[in-house]
């Protein structure tokens, strides 16, 4: 349909298409009170009368899993997200998402993050969504840089040959990945407490070992070793946010993410 419209000074413009009319309306150059006319219309009428505002589209079913854009990680109402490639994407991220799909580049949460069972599958240096990997609460822009290493478990068999040889070989063959993950304030505090408690436990164990060696006291040394190892193990278990379960030349598989965070990710394509 071709439209004509009248400016405030009475000057008339047109014809223009529906799309051009919508652009003028969106840019504020006309409004719903602007007089318009099109073929078949008896007289000039306000835009609101000549072209009533169409009813808003029905909202997406609230049962859609999550309201987080997998591209930017921000949260939106369900009716502001579109489903592409089994993923929910906001309007701002849609062009980038579609471009990567067209080029055959990996697309999903944060530009290459998938769920594979209870693990995350991604690539090194991929920025994670602005959500906590433990509980999926907003991370409010916080990113924790994690440098992950992995080597095949079979290399631990070298321990039966020589500890030093095993360590050297592992340093050579291990693979590395860098991830920037989101953590909410609650889990940041929990991680900090775990690191502090781990440090205190290991320091206490080391002091006990030294004291037992100086005195000397075999019991003090044994107790110190137990405390030192317990502090180290507990700190690693509670302080690490994520850990690598496998790293190859292309992908990295990560454990430690919470169920709610995993549920908002698309399934791995393979």
N, C-alpha and C positions, 0 to 999 in steps of 0.2 A: 504494500500500500504506500502511496506517495502522499506526503503531508506538506501543508503550508502552515507557517506560524507567524504571529504578529509580535513585534518587539514592543517595548513599553512606549516608544515614541510613535507607534502606529505603523512603522515600516514593516512590510510583509516580505517573508523569505520562503523559498521553496522552489520546486518540490524537493523533498528529502525522503529517504527511506526510513523504515521502522528502526533500523539499527542506528542511523544517524540521529534520529529523534531521541532514542534512548541515550546516546552519547551526550547530546546537549543537556538532557535532563540530569544525567549523572554528574556532568561537569558544572551544573548550577547555572548554565546560561539561559535555561528556561525552567519553569516550575509547573506544578499542577494547575495553577491559575492562568497560565499563558493561553491565549486564544489560538486555536488551531482549526484547520479545515482540510478535508479530503474529498475527493470525488464521491458524489452520492449523498453528501451531508448538506442539509438544507441551509444552514447558517453557521457562522463561526461560533465555536463553543470552547469553554475552558478544557484544557487537556484532560482534567479529571473526569469530565462528563463525556467527552468524545472518545476517550480511551480509558475506561475504568481500570484501576490497578488490579491485575489478576491476583487471585488468592494465592497465598504462599504455598509452595509445594508441601505435601505431607511429610512430616519428619520421618527419618529412618527409624526402623524398629529399635527400640531401646535395648533389645536383646543382643544387638551387635556387640561383639567382644571388645570392650574398651572404647574410650573416646580420645585416644592419643594418636596424633599424627606420627606414623612410623618414620617419617622423613626428618622432621624438626623436633619431635618429642614433646611438643606443646599439647595441652588438653583443650578440646573443643566440644561443644554440644554435638550430639550424634548427627543432626541434620546439616552440620557444616563440614562433614567429612564425606569423601567419595571413596568407594571401594575399587581399588585397582590392583591387579595381580594378587588377589587375596589379602590386600593390605588396605588400611584406612589412611587416606592422605588428605591434608587440608588444601584449600584452593590455592594458597600461595606456593605450596610445594609441588602442586600437580604438574606444571610444565617441566620442572627438573626431573621429576619421577618418570614422566612419560618419555622424556628425552633419553634417559638411561635405558628404559625398556626398549626403545627404538634401536639404540646402539648395541643392545645385547649386553650391557654392563649390569653387574649384580645390583639389584635393587631390593630394598626392604628397610626395616627400621634403622635410622641413622645412616642409610646409604650402603648397607651390606651387612645386616645383622639378622640371623635366623635362629629359630628354635629347632633343636635336634634332640628330641627326647627331653631329658632334664639338663641339657647343656646348651650353651650358646655357640653358634658357628659364625665366624666373622673373619675379617682380614686385619692384619696389623695396621695401626694408625687410624682405624675407623673411629670417628667420634660417636659415642653412645648417645641415645636420647637423653633429654634432660629429666631423667627419672632415676630413682634410687634402684640399683641392681638387686638390692636385698628385699625391698618391700614395695617398689614401684611408686613410692611417694615422690612429690616434686623435689628435684635436687637443687632448684633455684640457681642454676648456672654453675654449681660446684662440679669440678672434674678432678678426679684422682688419677694421676698417671701411674700405671702399673706396667713394669717391665717384667715380662714373663719368659721363663726358660723351660725347655723340655728336651729330653732325650729318651730314646727307647729304653724301657725297663731292663732289657736284656744286658745292657752295659753294666748293670749292678753286679752281674756275675763276675766281673773282673776283680771284685773285692776279694774273691778266693785266691786270686793271683797276687795282687799287691794293691794296697790302698792308694799309694801315690800314682801308680799306673792308671787306676780307675779314675782318679780325679783329673789327671792330665787328659785322658781320652774324652771324658765328659766335657771338659772345657773346649775341646776341639770340635766335637760332633753336635753339641747342644744347639738347638734352634731358639731364636729369639723373636718375641712379638711385643709391641708396645700398644697399650690400649688406654683410652681416657674414659673412665667410667664415672657415672653419677652416683652420689651418695647423699642421702638426706641427713639432716642435722643429727637425728637420733643415732643413726648408724656410724656417723663420723665420731660421735662421742664414745660409742661403744668400742670402736676400733682404737681410739686414743687410750682409753682405759686399759684395754688388753695389752697394748704396747708398753704402757707404763708398768703394769703388773708383771709382764714378762721380763722387763729389764730389771725390776727389783728382785724377782725370783732368781734370775741368772746371776745377778751380782751377789745375792746372799749365798747362793750355792758356791760361787767361786771363792768367796771369803771363807766359807766353811772348809773348802778343800785346802786352801792355803794354810789356814789355822791348824788343820789336822796334820798337814805335812810338817809344820814347824814344831808342833808340840812334842813328839808326834802322836797322832791318834787315828787308828784305822777306822773307827766308827765315825769320827767327824768327817773323814775323807769320803766314806761311803754315803753318809747323809748329804754332804755337799754335792756329790755327783748326782744323787737322786733329785735334789732340789733344783740343780742346774738344768738337768734334762727335762724335768717336769715343767719348769718355767719356760724353756725353749719350745717344747711341744705344745703347751697350752697357748703360748703367744702366737705360734704359727697357725694353730687351729682357729683361734678367736680373732686374731688381728688381720689376717688376710681377707680381703673382700672377695677376690676371685682367684682362681688358679688354672693353669693350663693343663688339660688332659691329653692334648696332642697338638703338635705344630708341624706343618709341612711347608712346602715351598709357596703355597698359595693361601691356605686357610689356617686358622687357629680355633681349637675347640676349648671352651672355657666352662669350668664348673664353679659352683658357689652362688649362682644367681638364685633369687627367690622365685617362688611359683608365680606370684602376681606379675612380676616383671617378664617372666618367660611367656605367660599367657597372652601378653599384648604383642608378641612377635609372631611373624608369619612362619609357617613350617618350612624347613629346609627343602629346596627344590630337588635334592638328590638323597 
